[in-house]
């Protein structure tokens, strides 16, 4: 067994307290993995903890995880919730919208799909006009133009509504069976509502006017993860570059 030594304060090579090598590097507060022998010179044996190898590994793992998470966040998780609804009234089929200040209607498509999958255009509009909170199918708001004739939908068909607006760039619509529209109940993306206020509250909760798709919050998270990844890579790189910069031990 190697003779015990008093732990020094200054970093330097000292007799290996494990007795396995001639010298081991003392970094000023703990013994490291770096050892020295006449035959091999400076090496790392891993007996005294992971040292810089652990720093390199930990930094690399942090960098990879952070960059991966940033990539996943940047892909987004929009699930198709919209701010539009349909209901049948005495005037006919009506499109309802939860409207944000200044929001404009750019296009409307209402199609019917039968049991065989055949699609029929019921009503289509394009142009630019203030988005109405309620609009009966067949109406043409000022600034819009009809791009298809008005057609009737078979009660057994499935209705597919799509609205493009100045505020919503993803899918903003819903799919509903025509015969399910009755008694003035509002059919929306994932639920039905008996009153306009309930429909609008739910729509604004899912897609708020200020940041409907969470892009600003997502951007902050992506930036944070990217910075964490860069810090991990920097720590790992620094440890790698300095891992062997040790002086040779003085002769015995």
KOLMAR-42938 format. One line per field, with one value per atom (N, C-alpha, C): residue in one letter; z, y, x. Coordinates in Angstrom, 2 decimals, m for minus. Example, Ala and Ser with C-alpha at 12.3 -4.5 7.8 and 13.67 -1.06 7.14 Angstrom:
resn <- A, A, A, S, S, S
up <- 7.80, 7.80, 7.80, 7.08, 7.14, 7.87
north <- m5.69, m4.50, m3.30, m2.25, m1.06, 0.03
east <- 13.19, 12.30, 13.20, 12.85, 13.67, 12.90
# end
This chain:
resn <- X, X, X, X, X, X, X, X, X, X, X, X, X, X, X, X, X, X, X, X, X, X, X, X, X, X, X, X, X, X, X, X, X, X, X, X, X, X, X, X, X, X, X, X, X, X, X, X, X, X, X, X, X, X, X, X, X, X, X, X, X, X, X, X, X, X, X, X, X, X, X, X, X, X, X, X, X, X, X, X, X, X, X, X, X, X, X, X, X, X, X, X, X, X, X, X, X, X, X, X, X, X, X, X, X, X, X, X, X, X, X, X, X, X, X, X, X, X, X, X, X, X, X, X, X, X, X, X, X, X, X, X, X, X, X, X, X, X, X, X, X, X, X, X, X, X, X, X, X, X, X, X, X, X, X, X, X, X, X, X, X, X, X, X, X, X, X, X, X, X, X, X, X, X, X, X, X, X, X, X, X, X, X, X, X, X, X, X, X, X, X, X, X, X, X, X, X, X, X, X, X, X, X, X, X, X, X, X, X, X, X, X, X, X, X, X, X, X, X, X, X, X, X, X, X, X, X, X, X, X, X, X, X, X, X, X, X, X, X, X, X, X, X, X, X, X, X, X, X, X, X, X, X, X, X, X, X, X, X, X, X, X, X, X, X, X, X, X, X, X, X, X, X, X, X, X, X, X, X, X, X, X, X, X, X, X, X, X, X, X, X, X, X, X, X, X, X, X, X, X, X, X, X, X, X, X, X, X, X, X, X, X, X, X, X, X, X, X, X, X, X, X, X, X, X, X, X, X, X, X, X, X, X, X, X, X, X, X, X, X, X, X, X, X, X, X, X, X, X, X, X, X, X, X, X, X, X, X, X, X, X, X, X, X, X, X, X, X, X, X, X, X, X, X, X, X, X, X, X, X, X, X, X, X, X, X, X, X, X, X, X, X, X, X, X, X, X, X, X, X, X, X, X, X, X, X, X, X, X, X, X, X, X, X, X, X, X, X, X, X, X, X, X, X, X, X, X, X, X, X, X, X, X, X, X, X, X, X, X, X, X, X, X, X, X, X, X, X, X, X, X, X, X, X, X, X, X, X, X, X, X, X, X, X, X, X, X, X, X, X, X, X, X, X, X, X, X, X, X, X, X, X, X, X, X, X, X, X, X, X, X, X, X, X, X, X, X, X, X, X, X, X, X, X, X, X, X, X, X, X, X, X, X, X, X, X, X, X, X, X, X, X, X, X, X, X, X, X, X, X, X, X, X, X, X, X, X, X, X, X, X, X, X, X, X, X, X, X, X, X, X, X, X, X, X, X, X, X, X, X, X, X, X, X, X, X, X, X, X, X, X, X, X, X, X, X, X, X, X, X, X, X, X, X, X, X, X, X, X, X, X, X, X, X, X, X, X, X, X, X, X, X, X, X, X, X, X, X, X, X, X, X, X, X, X, X, X, X, X, X, X, X, X, X, X, X, X, X, X, X, X, X, X, X, X, X, X, X, X, X, X, X, X, X, X, X, X, X, X, X, X, X, X, X, X, X, X, X, X, X, X, X, X, X, X, X, X, X, X, X, X, X, X, X, X, X, X, X, X, X, X, X, X, X, X, X, X, X, X, X, X, X, X, X, X, X, X, X, X, X, X, X, X, X, X, X, X, X, X, X, X, X, X, X, X, X, X, X, X, X, X, X, X, X, X, X, X, X, X, X, X, X, X, X, X, X, X, X, X, X, X, X, X, X, X, X, X, X, X, X, X, X, X, X, X, X
up <- 0.00, 0.00, 0.00, m0.79, m0.87, 0.45, 0.84, 2.09, 1.99, 3.09, 3.10, 2.99, 2.42, 2.29, 2.79, 3.17, 3.57, 2.31, 2.24, 1.03, 0.86, m0.29, m0.51, m1.00, m1.05, m1.52, m2.99, m3.46, m4.84, m5.79, m7.01, m8.00, m8.40, m8.48, m8.88, m8.94, m9.46, m9.44, m8.07, m7.50, m6.25, m6.35, m5.43, m5.41, m5.39, m6.23, m6.35, m5.05, m4.37, m3.10, m3.27, m4.46, m4.66, m4.84, m5.13, m5.34, m6.70, m7.57, m8.89, m9.91, m9.68, m10.61, m9.81, m10.54, m9.84, m9.33, m10.22, m9.83, m10.19, m9.42, m9.73, m9.57, m10.46, m10.45, m9.37, m8.50, m7.48, m8.00, m8.17, m8.82, m7.86, m6.63, m5.66, m4.63, m4.97, m4.00, m3.99, m5.05, m5.06, m6.01, m5.80, m6.73, m8.02, m9.16, m10.46, m11.05, m12.26, m12.97, m13.67, m13.69, m14.46, m13.67, m14.32, m13.70, m14.63, m14.07, m14.88, m14.50, m15.52, m15.35, m16.39, m16.10, m17.04, m18.41, m18.39, m19.64, m20.49, m19.86, m20.59, m20.63, m19.76, m19.68, m19.03, m19.42, m18.84, m19.43, m18.55, m18.97, m17.97, m18.23, m17.33, m17.02, m15.71, m15.35, m14.84, m14.53, m14.13, m12.73, m11.93, m10.60, m9.58, m9.81, m8.82, m9.23, m9.96, m10.42, m11.89, m12.47, m13.90, m14.35, m13.47, m13.83, m15.08, m15.95, m17.16, m18.10, m18.09, m18.93, m18.54, m17.26, m16.81, m17.23, m17.17, m17.60, m19.09, m19.88, m21.32, m21.61, m20.93, m21.16, m20.73, m19.54, m19.05, m19.94, m20.35, m21.23, m22.56, m23.09, m24.37, m24.25, m23.16, m22.95, m22.83, m22.06, m21.92, m23.27, m24.06, m25.36, m26.27, m26.33, m27.22, m26.79, m25.48, m24.99, m25.23, m24.98, m25.15, m26.61, m27.51, m28.93, m29.44, m28.96, m29.36, m28.91, m27.65, m27.14, m27.89, m28.21, m28.98, m30.34, m30.97, m32.26, m32.18, m31.13, m30.96, m30.72, m29.91, m29.65, m30.91, m31.74, m32.96, m33.96, m33.81, m34.71, m34.43, m33.18, m32.84, m32.54, m31.93, m31.55, m31.82, m32.84, m33.14, m33.49, m32.86, m33.01, m33.79, m34.48, m35.38, m34.76, m33.53, m32.92, m33.67, m33.94, m34.64, m33.82, m34.39, m33.74, m34.54, m35.17, m35.97, m35.55, m35.85, m35.52, m36.53, m36.46, m37.34, m36.51, m36.95, m36.36, m37.39, m37.22, m38.13, m37.45, m38.16, m37.64, m38.64, m38.33, m39.23, m40.59, m40.60, m41.86, m42.67, m42.03, m42.71, m41.94, m42.62, m42.00, m41.78, m40.55, m40.17, m39.68, m40.16, m39.69, m38.58, m37.46, m36.32, m36.16, m35.77, m35.56, m34.29, m33.54, m32.43, m33.03, m33.10, m33.91, m33.04, m33.45, m32.78, m33.42, m32.70, m33.26, m34.58, m35.60, m36.89, m37.75, m37.29, m38.05, m39.32, m40.42, m41.70, m42.25, m42.94, m43.64, m45.01, m45.33, m46.62, m47.53, m46.93, m47.74, m46.85, m47.45, m46.77, m47.72, m47.21, m47.99, m47.13, m47.63, m46.98, m47.98, m47.66, m48.54, m47.83, m48.63, m48.12, m48.67, m47.80, m48.19, m47.90, m48.93, m48.72, m48.27, m48.13, m47.60, m48.50, m49.77, m50.70, m50.78, m50.07, m50.10, m51.15, m51.90, m52.92, m52.27, m52.71, m52.12, m53.05, m52.43, m53.17, m52.52, m53.30, m52.78, m52.50, m51.25, m50.86, m51.05, m50.57, m50.67, m50.49, m51.38, m51.30, m51.59, m50.77, m50.92, m50.90, m51.53, m51.43, m51.52, m51.07, m51.07, m49.77, m49.29, m48.01, m47.47, m46.26, m45.63, m44.12, m43.34, m41.89, m41.57, m40.71, m40.39, m39.59, m40.11, m39.36, m38.22, m37.13, m36.05, m36.43, m37.26, m37.77, m39.26, m40.02, m41.46, m41.98, m42.59, m43.15, m44.47, m44.64, m45.89, m47.06, m48.06, m49.18, m49.19, m48.02, m47.95, m48.49, m49.08, m49.61, m48.97, m47.95, m47.32, m48.32, m48.09, m48.95, m48.94, m50.12, m50.24, m50.58, m50.49, m50.84, m52.15, m52.77, m53.97, m53.90, m54.40, m54.42, m55.55, m55.25, m56.27, m56.64, m56.08, m56.48, m56.25, m56.99, m56.75, m55.44, m54.83, m53.59, m53.87, m53.13, m53.31, m52.00, m52.10, m50.90, m50.47, m49.16, m48.61, m48.21, m48.54, m48.10, m46.58, m45.88, m44.41, m43.86, m44.63, m44.13, m44.41, m45.12, m45.48, m44.31, m44.45, m43.46, m44.01, m43.18, m43.59, m43.11, m44.00, m43.65, m43.92, m42.86, m42.95, m42.77, m43.61, m43.49, m43.69, m42.71, m42.82, m42.78, m43.73, m43.68, m43.29, m42.27, m41.81, m41.72, m41.47, m41.35, m40.08, m39.11, m37.82, m37.69, m38.37, m38.22, m39.51, m39.43, m40.63, m40.74, m39.63, m39.67, m39.93, m39.86, m40.07, m39.07, m39.59, m38.75, m39.24, m38.72, m39.18, m38.37, m38.94, m38.23, m39.22, m38.75, m39.50, m38.64, m39.22, m38.45, m39.38, m38.86, m39.64, m39.75, m40.95, m41.21, m40.33, m40.16, m39.39, m37.90, m37.45, m36.04, m35.72, m36.75, m36.54, m36.37, m35.13, m34.87, m33.58, m33.40, m32.17, m31.86, m32.86, m32.63, m31.90, m31.63, m30.90, m31.82, m31.24, m32.00, m32.01, m33.21, m33.34, m33.58, m32.70, m32.85, m32.98, m32.96, m33.29, m32.46, m31.13, m30.29, m29.35, m29.49, m28.54, m29.15, m28.43, m28.82, m27.73, m28.12, m27.16, m27.38, m26.27, m26.35, m26.52, m26.24, m26.33, m26.95, m27.52, m28.20, m27.25, m26.04, m25.12, m24.73, m24.48, m24.15, m25.28, m26.52, m27.69, m27.82, m27.67, m27.84, m26.72, m25.49, m24.38, m24.63, m25.08, m25.36, m26.51, m27.57, m28.73, m28.37, m27.60, m27.23, m26.22, m25.43, m24.50, m25.28, m26.33, m27.12, m28.04, m28.62, m29.58, m29.22, m28.23, m27.84, m28.96, m28.96, m30.03, m30.08, m28.93, m28.90, m29.48, m29.20, m29.63, m29.83, m30.89, m31.00, m31.02, m31.57, m31.68, m30.68, m29.74, m28.75, m29.35, m30.48, m31.16, m30.31, m29.59, m28.81, m27.64, m26.94, m25.83, m26.34, m27.46, m28.04, m28.43, m29.01, m29.42, m28.21, m27.10, m25.89, m25.38, m25.41, m24.94, m25.85, m27.16, m28.11, m27.89, m27.71, m27.48, m26.19, m25.12, m23.85, m24.01, m24.68, m24.87, m25.74, m26.74, m27.59, m26.80, m25.90, m25.08, m24.11, m23.52, m22.62, m23.39, m24.60, m25.42, m25.75, m26.09, m26.40, m25.18, m23.99, m22.77, m22.49, m22.68, m22.47, m23.43, m24.69, m25.68, m25.34, m24.85, m24.50, m23.34, m22.31, m21.17, m21.60, m22.42, m22.92, m23.74, m24.63, m25.47, m24.67, m23.67, m22.83, m22.08, m21.53, m20.80, m21.73, m22.97, m23.93, m24.31, m24.56, m24.99, m23.90, m22.63, m21.53, m20.82, m21.37, m20.62, m20.39, m21.26, m21.11, m20.94, m20.68, m20.53, m19.11, m18.80, m17.48, m17.65, m16.75, m16.86, m16.54, m17.08, m16.73, m15.30, m14.57, m13.18, m13.13, m12.08, m11.89, m11.61, m11.96, m11.71, m10.24, m9.89, m8.48, m7.85
north <- m1.20, 0.00, 1.24, 2.22, 3.45, 4.19, 4.85, 5.61, 6.75, 7.08, 8.18, 9.50, 10.46, 11.78, 12.81, 13.97, 15.07, 15.75, 15.93, 16.52, 17.95, 18.26, 19.61, 20.55, 21.82, 22.81, 23.13, 23.19, 23.61, 22.42, 22.63, 21.54, 21.09, 19.77, 19.23, 17.71, 17.09, 15.63, 15.20, 14.15, 13.57, 12.06, 11.41, 9.94, 9.49, 8.50, 8.02, 7.35, 7.90, 7.31, 5.92, 5.53, 4.17, 3.14, 3.61, 2.69, 2.04, 2.36, 1.71, 2.37, 3.64, 4.37, 5.14, 5.66, 6.37, 7.73, 8.47, 9.79, 9.91, 10.74, 11.11, 12.62, 13.24, 14.70, 15.14, 16.04, 16.69, 18.08, 18.36, 19.61, 20.77, 20.58, 21.66, 21.40, 20.46, 20.13, 18.64, 17.91, 16.48, 15.77, 14.47, 13.67, 13.47, 13.53, 13.39, 12.01, 11.80, 10.54, 10.48, 11.60, 11.66, 11.10, 10.17, 9.48, 9.55, 9.25, 9.27, 8.10, 7.42, 6.34, 6.52, 5.96, 6.10, 5.49, 4.35, 3.65, 4.35, 4.90, 5.41, 6.93, 7.59, 9.04, 9.38, 10.50, 10.93, 10.11, 9.66, 8.88, 9.13, 8.52, 8.63, 7.24, 6.90, 5.53, 5.43, 6.56, 6.53, 6.03, 5.78, 5.22, 6.25, 7.50, 8.52, 9.37, 8.80, 9.55, 9.88, 10.46, 10.69, 11.87, 12.84, 13.97, 14.67, 15.06, 15.77, 14.90, 13.57, 12.71, 12.80, 12.90, 13.06, 14.40, 15.44, 16.76, 16.75, 16.11, 16.03, 15.28, 14.13, 13.34, 14.10, 14.70, 15.43, 16.62, 17.36, 18.49, 18.07, 16.95, 16.45, 16.03, 15.34, 14.90, 16.10, 17.12, 18.33, 18.99, 19.09, 19.73, 18.98, 17.66, 16.86, 16.94, 16.79, 16.84, 18.21, 19.26, 20.61, 20.89, 20.53, 20.78, 19.94, 18.68, 17.83, 18.42, 18.87, 19.47, 20.74, 21.54, 22.77, 22.42, 21.36, 20.94, 20.48, 19.70, 19.22, 20.39, 21.36, 22.51, 23.32, 23.44, 24.23, 23.59, 22.27, 21.59, 21.99, 22.44, 22.88, 21.70, 21.99, 20.95, 21.39, 22.22, 22.71, 21.55, 21.47, 20.30, 20.57, 21.71, 21.91, 22.58, 23.07, 23.78, 25.10, 25.46, 26.70, 27.61, 28.77, 29.72, 29.87, 28.80, 28.87, 27.78, 28.00, 27.03, 27.09, 26.12, 26.05, 25.80, 26.40, 26.05, 26.33, 25.65, 25.82, 26.72, 27.76, 28.71, 28.80, 29.69, 29.89, 30.43, 31.16, 31.71, 30.69, 29.60, 28.57, 28.25, 27.65, 27.27, 28.53, 28.69, 29.91, 29.58, 30.35, 30.24, 31.25, 30.79, 31.65, 31.75, 32.91, 33.12, 33.91, 33.50, 34.30, 35.24, 36.53, 37.47, 38.30, 38.39, 39.25, 40.64, 41.66, 43.02, 43.11, 43.66, 43.85, 42.59, 41.47, 40.23, 40.27, 39.77, 39.81, 38.39, 38.22, 36.97, 37.01, 35.96, 35.87, 34.80, 33.75, 32.69, 31.84, 31.28, 30.36, 29.21, 28.00, 26.81, 25.92, 25.60, 24.66, 23.54, 22.34, 21.18, 20.13, 19.31, 18.15, 16.90, 15.92, 14.66, 13.54, 12.77, 11.71, 10.41, 9.36, 8.10, 7.46, 7.79, 7.22, 8.03, 9.18, 10.04, 11.12, 11.20, 12.22, 13.58, 14.56, 15.90, 16.85, 17.64, 18.63, 19.99, 21.00, 22.35, 22.94, 23.32, 23.92, 25.43, 26.05, 27.51, 27.87, 28.71, 29.13, 30.62, 31.29, 32.72, 32.99, 34.07, 34.54, 36.05, 36.67, 38.12, 38.63, 39.75, 40.31, 41.20, 40.88, 41.65, 41.47, 42.42, 42.21, 40.90, 40.10, 38.80, 38.98, 38.52, 38.67, 37.65, 38.05, 37.10, 36.04, 36.41, 35.46, 35.73, 34.66, 34.81, 33.61, 33.87, 32.80, 32.34, 31.03, 30.49, 30.97, 31.54, 32.18, 33.67, 34.25, 35.68, 35.95, 37.14, 37.54, 38.87, 38.86, 40.12, 41.04, 42.36, 43.34, 43.13, 42.98, 42.70, 41.26, 40.39, 38.98, 38.70, 37.60, 37.17, 35.66, 35.21, 33.78, 33.13, 32.00, 31.28, 29.95, 29.68, 28.50, 28.79, 28.17, 28.36, 27.71, 28.26, 27.70, 26.38, 25.33, 24.00, 23.52, 22.62, 22.03, 20.81, 20.57, 19.42, 18.34, 17.10, 15.97, 15.87, 15.67, 15.61, 14.53, 13.49, 12.41, 12.65, 13.72, 13.98, 14.61, 14.63, 15.28, 16.64, 17.66, 19.02, 19.33, 19.90, 20.33, 21.82, 22.57, 24.02, 24.44, 25.35, 25.91, 27.41, 28.17, 29.62, 30.03, 30.85, 31.46, 32.92, 33.34, 34.72, 35.33, 36.65, 37.35, 36.97, 36.37, 36.05, 34.57, 33.71, 32.27, 31.70, 31.22, 30.72, 29.20, 28.52, 27.07, 26.75, 25.46, 25.02, 25.71, 26.33, 27.00, 26.55, 25.49, 24.97, 23.77, 22.99, 21.82, 20.88, 19.68, 18.66, 18.18, 18.15, 17.79, 17.13, 16.17, 15.53, 16.51, 16.70, 17.71, 17.52, 16.28, 16.03, 16.28, 16.48, 16.79, 18.26, 19.08, 20.49, 20.71, 20.91, 21.11, 21.90, 22.44, 23.15, 24.34, 24.90, 26.08, 25.84, 24.60, 24.29, 24.53, 25.10, 25.44, 24.25, 23.80, 22.75, 23.42, 23.12, 23.67, 22.52, 22.84, 21.86, 20.58, 20.71, 19.53, 19.45, 20.33, 20.34, 21.06, 21.03, 21.77, 22.75, 23.85, 24.90, 25.36, 25.72, 26.18, 27.69, 28.41, 29.87, 30.40, 31.58, 32.20, 32.51, 32.97, 33.36, 32.16, 31.01, 29.81, 29.40, 29.48, 29.15, 30.09, 31.38, 32.35, 32.24, 32.02, 31.87, 30.68, 29.56, 28.38, 28.63, 29.31, 29.57, 30.47, 31.51, 32.42, 31.78, 30.85, 30.13, 29.26, 28.58, 27.71, 28.50, 29.57, 30.37, 31.85, 32.32, 33.72, 34.65, 35.85, 36.79, 37.18, 37.39, 37.91, 36.93, 35.63, 34.64, 33.30, 33.18, 32.01, 30.67, 30.58, 29.28, 29.13, 30.07, 29.98, 30.19, 30.88, 31.05, 31.81, 32.85, 33.65, 32.85, 32.13, 31.32, 30.21, 29.60, 28.54, 29.07, 30.27, 30.85, 31.08, 31.53, 31.73, 30.41, 29.35, 28.04, 27.50, 27.65, 27.17, 27.90, 29.22, 30.00, 29.57, 29.34, 28.89, 27.56, 26.60, 25.28, 25.37, 26.24, 26.39, 26.96, 27.92, 28.50, 27.47, 26.65, 25.58, 24.60, 24.25, 23.34, 23.92, 25.21, 25.85, 25.87, 26.12, 26.12, 24.73, 23.70, 22.33, 21.98, 22.38, 22.10, 22.85, 24.09, 24.88, 24.25, 23.81, 23.16, 21.89, 21.10, 19.86, 20.13, 21.11, 21.44, 21.95, 22.79, 23.31, 22.19, 21.28, 20.16, 19.28, 19.10, 18.27, 18.92, 20.23, 20.92, 20.98, 20.97, 21.12, 19.81, 18.70, 17.45, 16.95, 17.29, 16.75, 17.85, 19.03, 20.10, 20.13, 19.12, 18.99, 18.94, 19.55, 19.47, 18.06, 17.73, 16.43, 16.50, 15.40, 15.41, 15.49, 16.09, 16.17, 14.79, 14.56, 13.25, 12.95, 11.65, 11.28, 11.74
east <- 0.86, 0.00, 0.88, 0.54, 1.32, 1.23, 2.29, 2.25, 1.27, 0.60, m0.36, 0.36, m0.31, 0.28, m0.71, m0.20, m1.06, m1.59, m2.90, m3.49, m3.00, m2.39, m1.87, m2.96, m2.64, m3.61, m3.42, m2.17, m1.91, m2.02, m2.61, m2.67, m1.28, m1.09, 0.21, 0.11, 1.18, 1.30, 1.83, 1.20, 1.66, 1.57, 2.22, 2.17, 0.71, 0.39, m0.99, m1.43, m2.45, m2.87, m3.47, m3.85, m4.39, m3.28, m2.06, m0.96, m0.93, m1.86, m1.93, m1.01, m0.68, 0.16, 1.20, 2.17, 3.23, 2.76, 2.05, 1.55, 0.07, m0.61, m2.00, m2.13, m2.96, m3.09, m4.07, m3.58, m4.41, m4.78, m6.10, m6.51, m6.71, m6.37, m6.50, m7.58, m8.49, m9.55, m9.90, m9.51, m9.79, m8.83, m8.68, m7.90, m8.70, m8.00, m8.67, m8.41, m8.90, m8.69, m7.34, m6.61, m5.37, m4.20, m3.51, m2.38, m1.18, 0.00, 1.22, 2.09, 2.59, 3.56, 4.65, 5.83, 6.94, 6.59, 5.89, 5.62, 4.55, 3.52, 2.36, 2.31, 2.99, 2.85, 1.51, 0.94, m0.33, m1.48, m2.38, m3.54, m4.66, m5.81, m6.96, m7.46, m7.52, m7.92, m9.34, m10.01, m11.41, m11.67, m10.62, m10.84, m11.30, m10.97, m11.26, m12.47, m13.41, m14.57, m14.42, m15.42, m15.45, m14.62, m14.35, m13.54, m14.03, m13.08, m13.45, m14.27, m14.00, m14.82, m16.29, m16.55, m17.93, m18.50, m17.64, m18.10, m18.43, m17.55, m17.78, m19.07, m19.25, m20.46, m21.71, m21.65, m22.83, m23.16, m22.12, m22.36, m22.94, m22.44, m22.95, m24.40, m24.74, m26.12, m27.05, m26.62, m27.44, m27.65, m26.60, m26.71, m27.66, m27.51, m28.37, m29.83, m30.09, m31.47, m32.09, m31.34, m31.88, m32.19, m31.27, m31.50, m32.67, m32.77, m33.89, m35.21, m35.26, m36.49, m36.84, m35.83, m36.09, m36.67, m36.14, m36.67, m38.10, m38.42, m39.79, m40.74, m40.31, m41.16, m41.39, m40.35, m40.50, m41.44, m41.68, m42.60, m44.05, m44.31, m45.67, m46.58, m47.70, m48.63, m50.07, m50.26, m51.60, m52.52, m53.67, m54.52, m55.80, m55.92, m57.05, m58.26, m58.15, m59.27, m59.48, m60.73, m61.01, m61.90, m62.20, m63.10, m64.38, m64.82, m66.04, m67.02, m68.29, m69.34, m70.47, m71.35, m72.51, m73.77, m74.86, m76.16, m77.25, m78.38, m79.51, m80.54, m80.97, m81.95, m83.10, m84.05, m85.18, m84.73, m83.61, m83.11, m82.32, m81.93, m81.15, m79.87, m78.95, m77.67, m76.84, m76.36, m75.65, m74.24, m73.27, m71.89, m71.67, m71.13, m70.83, m69.32, m68.85, m67.41, m67.18, m66.16, m65.67, m64.62, m64.94, m64.17, m63.24, m61.97, m61.01, m61.04, m60.60, m60.62, m59.86, m60.52, m59.88, m59.77, m60.30, m60.16, m61.00, m60.43, m61.12, m61.29, m62.41, m62.70, m62.05, m61.27, m60.59, m61.20, m61.72, m62.33, m63.22, m64.26, m65.17, m65.47, m65.40, m65.75, m66.64, m67.81, m68.71, m69.01, m68.59, m68.77, m69.60, m70.27, m71.00, m70.33, m70.12, m69.50, m70.50, m70.86, m71.86, m71.18, m71.98, m71.48, m70.44, m70.44, m69.47, m68.18, m68.16, m66.99, m67.04, m68.13, m68.26, m68.49, m67.71, m67.76, m68.53, m69.43, m70.20, m70.01, m69.69, m69.54, m70.92, m71.16, m72.43, m72.38, m71.31, m71.18, m69.71, m69.20, m67.81, m67.70, m66.86, m66.63, m65.13, m64.73, m63.35, m63.36, m62.28, m62.19, m61.61, m62.10, m61.66, m62.75, m63.21, m64.29, m64.18, m64.69, m64.72, m65.43, m64.85, m65.43, m66.72, m67.87, m69.12, m69.19, m69.85, m70.05, m71.08, m72.05, m73.04, m73.25, m73.31, m73.51, m74.30, m75.44, m76.26, m75.65, m75.59, m75.07, m75.93, m75.30, m75.98, m75.79, m75.47, m75.17, m73.77, m73.60, m72.29, m71.91, m71.06, m70.66, m69.96, m70.07, m69.43, m67.92, m67.36, m65.93, m65.64, m66.67, m66.51, m67.26, m66.91, m67.64, m67.85, m68.99, m69.28, m68.50, m67.86, m67.09, m67.74, m68.92, m69.68, m71.16, m72.04, m73.48, m73.90, m74.96, m75.47, m76.16, m75.78, m76.36, m76.96, m77.90, m78.52, m77.72, m77.68, m76.96, m77.94, m77.63, m78.43, m78.34, m79.47, m79.44, m78.53, m78.28, m77.42, m75.95, m75.61, m74.22, m73.47, m72.17, m71.30, m70.88, m71.05, m70.68, m69.26, m68.47, m67.12, m66.99, m66.74, m66.63, m65.17, m64.72, m63.37, m63.44, m62.90, m62.81, m61.35, m60.92, m59.60, m59.78, m59.06, m59.15, m57.76, m57.74, m56.46, m55.71, m56.40, m55.79, m55.44, m56.19, m56.00, m55.43, m54.20, m53.52, m53.60, m53.93, m54.10, m55.57, m55.89, m57.27, m58.20, m59.25, m60.24, m61.61, m62.11, m63.38, m63.81, m64.71, m65.22, m65.88, m66.10, m66.83, m67.99, m69.21, m70.40, m71.41, m72.15, m73.21, m74.38, m74.89, m75.92, m77.15, m77.59, m78.81, m78.64, m77.38, m77.14, m77.39, m77.56, m77.82, m79.32, m79.75, m81.16, m81.34, m82.52, m82.91, m82.01, m81.35, m80.54, m79.25, m78.88, m77.65, m76.45, m75.38, m74.19, m73.23, m72.86, m71.86, m70.51, m69.53, m68.19, m67.18, m65.90, m64.87, m64.98, m65.05, m65.05, m66.24, m67.20, m68.30, m69.49, m70.61, m71.80, m72.17, m72.81, m73.14, m74.57, m75.22, m76.60, m76.69, m75.62, m75.67, m74.39, m74.49, m73.36, m72.21, m72.53, m71.47, m70.61, m71.24, m70.48, m69.57, m70.08, m69.28, m68.08, m68.32, m67.23, m66.20, m66.66, m65.71, m64.77, m65.34, m64.52, m63.57, m64.05, m63.20, m62.02, m62.26, m61.19, m60.23, m60.75, m59.87, m58.89, m59.37, m58.50, m57.58, m58.10, m57.33, m57.45, m56.70, m56.80, m56.35, m56.90, m56.61, m55.14, m54.51, m53.14, m52.12, m52.30, m51.31, m52.02, m52.83, m53.73, m53.03, m51.85, m51.18, m50.03, m49.92, m48.84, m47.46, m47.39, m46.10, m45.09, m45.56, m44.63, m44.07, m44.94, m44.46, m43.55, m43.93, m43.12, m41.75, m41.71, m40.43, m39.53, m40.12, m39.32, m38.75, m39.57, m39.10, m38.00, m38.19, m37.18, m35.86, m35.92, m34.71, m34.03, m34.82, m34.24, m33.54, m34.20, m33.61, m32.35, m32.37, m31.20, m30.02, m30.30, m29.24, m28.69, m29.58, m29.12, m28.24, m28.69, m27.90, m26.53, m26.50, m25.22, m24.30, m24.88, m24.08, m23.52, m24.35, m23.88, m22.76, m22.93, m21.88, m20.60, m20.74, m19.56, m18.81, m19.54, m18.90, m18.20, m18.89, m18.30, m17.06, m17.13, m15.99, m14.81, m15.07, m14.00, m13.31, m14.12, m13.53, m12.70, m13.19, m12.46, m11.13, m11.14, m9.93, m8.87, m9.30, m8.35, m8.06, m8.55, m8.49, m7.07, m6.09, m4.75, m3.69, m4.08, m3.13, m2.54, m1.78, m1.17, 0.33, 1.08, 2.53, 3.02, 4.16, 4.75, 5.26, 5.12, 5.59, 7.11, 7.61, 9.07, 9.61, 10.80, 11.39, 11.48, 11.54, 11.60, 12.92
# end
